[in-house]
């Protein structure tokens, strides 16, 4: 019961929201993007998308059921912790951490490992929850009882109270993301906040979803960007000093 809240639910199908995020990272791919590593790959939908662009992609995860599903689709995957990646230094040109960093036992160590296996000039693409988004999308714990759903205003609570309700997941401000990267062998290439794809609304009310998307994506070009669902962060691995 606790696995899904603590480790998150991967993308099982490819929809508008996933494609939009993929198109966001494409302009920032390094000159030599291969091979690609998807950390916390789930069933491998992003790996499949990279392969559609003729890019070799590999994935790691800790959920065996997800890895078996990815392997059945012919994807090269392995069971491994993000904090202990089973790859030599400077192996990959591109590394993706899509809505997974917030679930790791130690996000700093996981980021260090991701940088270690990225070659100089390679890039890391990171999506993580935005602390200023008005809803807690990972549910909350009331004592031992887990309440699933989008819970309003929880992200705005003082940090100790939010941690009590959400011990299973982190949420990041811009400042906390910068602190996470501080002192590591990387530079920030791009950082924005983005709104959701609204795919669930689209399935029931396409016209409503279309209007909501138009307004939300307009807001991304204004100061209201600060209240987006997720941070999108692009890091470039620097040469070791």
QUIHUFEN-V813911 format. One line per field, one symbol per residue. ss: DSSP state (2 for helix, 1 for strand, 0 for the rest). psi: psi as a letter, one per 30 degrees, with the letter a starting at -180 (. if undefined). burial: + if it has 9 or more other ideal C-beta (glycine too) atoms within 8 Angstrom, else -. A space follows every 10 residues. Layout:
BEGIN
ss=???
psi=???
burial=???
END
This chain:
BEGIN
ss=0222222000 0000022222 2222220000 0000011110 0000222222 2200001111 1002222222 2200001110 0000000000 0111111100 2220002222 2222220111 1111111111 0000110001 1100111000 1102220022 2222200000 0102222222 2000011111 1111000022 2222022222 2222222220 0022222001 1111111000 0
psi=efeeeeflkl kfljaeeeee eefefefgkl eifllkkjkh fbggeeeeee ffghkkklll lfjeeeeeee efggkjlljl kffikhklkh ekfkkkjjhf efflejeeee eeeeeefklk flkkkkklkk ffkfkjfgll kjbfkkjklj jkfefflkee eeeeeiffkl kkleeeeeee fkflillkek jlklllfhee eefeieeeee eeeeeefeff glffefglel kjkkkkklkk .
burial=----++-+-+ +---+-++++ ++-++--+-+ --+-++++++ ++++++++++ +---+-++++ +-+--++-++ +-+-+-++-+ -++-+----+ ++++++++++ ++++--+-++ +++++-+++- ++++++++++ +++-++-+++ +----++--- +--++-+--- -+--++-+++ ++---+++-+ +----+-+-- +++++-+++- ++------++ -++--++-++ ----+-++++ +++++++--- -
END
